[in-house]
Every structure is written in C-alpha cells, then in structure tokens.
Amino acid sequence: EAQVTQNPRYLITVTGKKLTVTCSQNMNHEYMSWYRQDPGLGLRQIYYSMNVEVTDKGDVPEGYKVSRKEKRNFPLILESPSPNQTSLYFCASSMEGLNTEAFFGQGTRLTVV
Amino acid sequence: AQSVAQPEDQVNVAEGNPLTVKCTYSVSGNPYLFWYVQYPNRGLQFLLKYITGDNLVKGSYGFEAEFNKSQTSFHLKKPSALVSDSALYFCAVRASGSARQLTFGSGTQLTVLP
C-alpha cells in the first residue's frame, strides 16, 4: 500500500530536549516536505526537499532542521524545542512536477511543556 | 508571493442540500489548484485538482470544483451533501515559477446536519 508513515503519532516533551520525528514514504517520490498545522493558520511549510541531499527552507523554518540522506526518509529534527513549537506536524511527499498531488502522513501531535 | 484565502471558517448545510466551500487565490504565473479533506485524527486526503483545460473538475466522493480565472476562485461543490462529508477542507495552490511550494488556505470546517 502506498503510504507516508510518520512516527511517533503523539509526543510530549520538555523544553530543550532534542527530538526527531521520522517520515518515510514507499512511493519513490522525489519531493518531500514538512508542514505544521495550527488553528486558523492552515498548514505552513517548514522545510522541503527536492531530492536526496537537496533541502530548502519553507515559510517557518526557525527552530527546525531536516536531512535527506535517503530518498524514502525525511526526518524533522527539533534541536531545542520550545513551547511555541507545540503543534500538529505533517510530512508529505509527491512526484516531480507542479501538477502532482501530495500524499500526507497521519500527523504527529507534539506538545512541548 | 502566492496566497490562498478561504473566507469561511465554518459552513453548515443540511443533508441532501448542495454545498459550496469557497476558495480564492493569488499567484504569479499559471495556478495549479488542489482541494484536500481532513477527517479527525487523520492526515490530509487529496480530493481533486485543476491543472488546465475544463473549468469544472470532478473528484473523489462526488465532489467537484469550478475554476474561474477572472475571479481567481476555485470553489468546491457537491450537489447533495452527506453527513459523512463533515470534515475540514483545505484549498491549496502551486504556481509555475514558484519553488514548487504548495500554499494552503486556513481551512473550512464543513458540518452537514442530519
């Protein structure tokens, strides 16, 4: 089954404790991205990757890091989480091309206390 | 910069009635427009997209959307709403010339009343 898998689904952590949210896709997609969803703001892009070892900032990259060492994986790293990073996070992947739809993971609900 | 506006946070409609969820966009270049649906505790699911050609696009679950270039709109429609259509709906746009960024609206909560 074609899918984007995120882990964990739920995470509660303390301020400053480094964490990683994993994302993996099995569709051989070139393009992957991370979004955060906040009430009233829709989805905002954090980082995206157009292929292995090619990443770039989205609209809200501050406080986040990413890497793309393999085509299927695109982890999101929070080196020193803060309470304003409490949010619902989604990973997405798509084929190359402007007209291709994105496939989304199930989401990771992160709470930073 | 590209942007998407969904002017209604909430839309309520009776089951069996037609529904419309509004979306307007602003881009430089040709727009590629998408609708996604989000059910509680789930990721976003693709409904339909406009690339070029026919202004009326048909998608999953009986939904359709009408592209209007002069009004820069891409409203989502369904002739007869079901209670199971109740969900959060997002409009999104990419534009030729952009860095392939998919920009989302703020979402519209659709509630279909039995």
HADDOCK unambig.tbl for C-alpha pairs under 7 A between the chains (distance, minus, plus):
assign (segid A and resid 40 and name CA) (segid B and resid 106 and name CA) 5.52 0.50 0.50
assign (segid A and resid 41 and name CA) (segid B and resid 106 and name CA) 4.85 0.50 0.50
assign (segid A and resid 42 and name CA) (segid B and resid 104 and name CA) 6.23 0.50 0.50
assign (segid A and resid 42 and name CA) (segid B and resid 105 and name CA) 5.66 0.50 0.50
assign (segid A and resid 42 and name CA) (segid B and resid 106 and name CA) 3.71 0.50 0.50
assign (segid A and resid 42 and name CA) (segid B and resid 107 and name CA) 5.70 0.50 0.50
assign (segid A and resid 43 and name CA) (segid B and resid 104 and name CA) 5.81 0.50 0.50
assign (segid A and resid 98 and name CA) (segid B and resid 32 and name CA) 6.99 0.50 0.50
assign (segid A and resid 98 and name CA) (segid B and resid 94 and name CA) 6.61 0.50 0.50
assign (segid A and resid 98 and name CA) (segid B and resid 96 and name CA) 6.96 0.50 0.50
assign (segid A and resid 98 and name CA) (segid B and resid 100 and name CA) 6.17 0.50 0.50
assign (segid A and resid 99 and name CA) (segid B and resid 32 and name CA) 6.02 0.50 0.50
assign (segid A and resid 99 and name CA) (segid B and resid 51 and name CA) 6.14 0.50 0.50
assign (segid A and resid 101 and name CA) (segid B and resid 46 and name CA) 6.91 0.50 0.50
assign (segid A and resid 104 and name CA) (segid B and resid 43 and name CA) 5.73 0.50 0.50
assign (segid A and resid 104 and name CA) (segid B and resid 44 and name CA) 5.75 0.50 0.50
assign (segid A and resid 105 and name CA) (segid B and resid 43 and name CA) 5.59 0.50 0.50
assign (segid A and resid 106 and name CA) (segid B and resid 42 and name CA) 5.23 0.50 0.50
assign (segid A and resid 106 and name CA) (segid B and resid 43 and name CA) 4.25 0.50 0.50
assign (segid A and resid 107 and name CA) (segid B and resid 42 and name CA) 6.95 0.50 0.50
assign (segid A and resid 107 and name CA) (segid B and resid 43 and name CA) 5.81 0.50 0.50
